[in-house]
Amino acid sequence: MDFEPRLSILRQAGMLSDEDYQKVQDVIRYFQEKYDLTLTEENASSMITHLCAALGRIQRGEPVEPLDEEVYEETKGEPTFPKALEATQEIVRDILPGLPENERKFLTMHIGVLLAQV
């Protein structure tokens, strides 16, 4: 798996708990199973980086800076937005329950960028 070295380093450094490591693995598997899409450093680096950071913030109880509303509105105009929103909802339901709304918007934006590359 392309992200394994990075995830292992984050885990060993204590920046990603074992539970969150598994959640990231589950998100990577979700894209493989649902879209037959292998996530790589090239196509999903920023999304996985953001997801790891978000999970760390949640663990530490840190607040999330909201995504700029203009940026999110722009995201809504992208052709991949409906699929990205659906994927976010499925990921939150099945893998990341309790993901704050602000993090969901960031995740939707990253997924939209990812799906635009397919």
N, C-alpha and C positions, 0 to 999 in steps of 0.2 A: 504494500500500500504506500502510495506516494507521500502521505502525510505522517507516516509512522515515525520517522526520525524526529520531526518537529514535536509531535505530540508526546513522544517519549521524553524528550528534553524538558518540556513544560511540566510533565508529570514528575520527573525526577527532581526538578527544581522546586516542587511544591506549588507551582502556579496553576496546576490543573489536578483536581482531586481524582481519585480512581473512578468515582461515580460520574464526574463530568467527562472524563476521558471516554468512558463507555457511551455517554450521550453523544459525544462528537462522532465516535465510531458509528453509532446508530444513524446519525444524520447522513454521514457519508454513504452508508449502506442503503438508506432510503432513496438517494438519488440513483444508485446503481439499480435497485429493484424497480422503482417507479418509472424512471426515464431511461434506463439502460445507459446511464451517464456516469462515467468514472471521474470522480473529482481528483484533480491534480493541482500541483503548485501553479501551473499555468492558467487553469480556468477557474480555480476557486480559492486561491491563496488569501485574498482579502476577506472572503466570507468566513473561512475557517479561522483566520486570525481574529476577526471580530467576534465570532461565536465563542472562542476560547476566552477572550477578554471579558465578554458579557457574562459568561458563566462564573468567572473569577469575581467580577463585581457583585454578582448575586450572592455568591458564597460569603463575601466580606460585608454584605449589607450596604454597599455603596450605591448612591443614587446614580441614575442614568441620565445623561444629558439628552434632551429630546432631539430627534432629527428635525432639522429645519423644515418647517411646514412647506415652504416653497419647493424644496428639494423633493419632499414626499409627493406634493401635487404634481411635480414634473414626472415622478416615477409612475404615478397613476395613468399618465398619458402614453406610457410605453406599451407596445403590443404584447409584451410578455407579462404585463401586470396581472391580468386575471389568473393565469397559471401560477405566477409567483405567489399571489395571495392565497390561492388554494393550497399550494405546497406549504406555505407558512402555517396555515390553519391545521393541516394534517400533522406537521412536525410538532406544533405546540400540543395538539391533542394527544399524539402518540408517544412523543419523546421528551418534550420540554414543557410539561404543564407548569403553569405559574410563571412563564416568561413574561416579564412586564411589557405593557403595551409599547413603550418607547423602543424596547429591544425588538419587538415584533416588526415594527416599521423598518428598522435597520435591516433585519433579516429578510424581509420582503424585498427591499431594494437590492440587496446582494443576490438574492435568488433570481430576481429579474435580470440582472446583469449576466448571471451564469446561464440562464435559459436563452438569452439573446445570442449566445455564442454557439448554440447547438444547431 
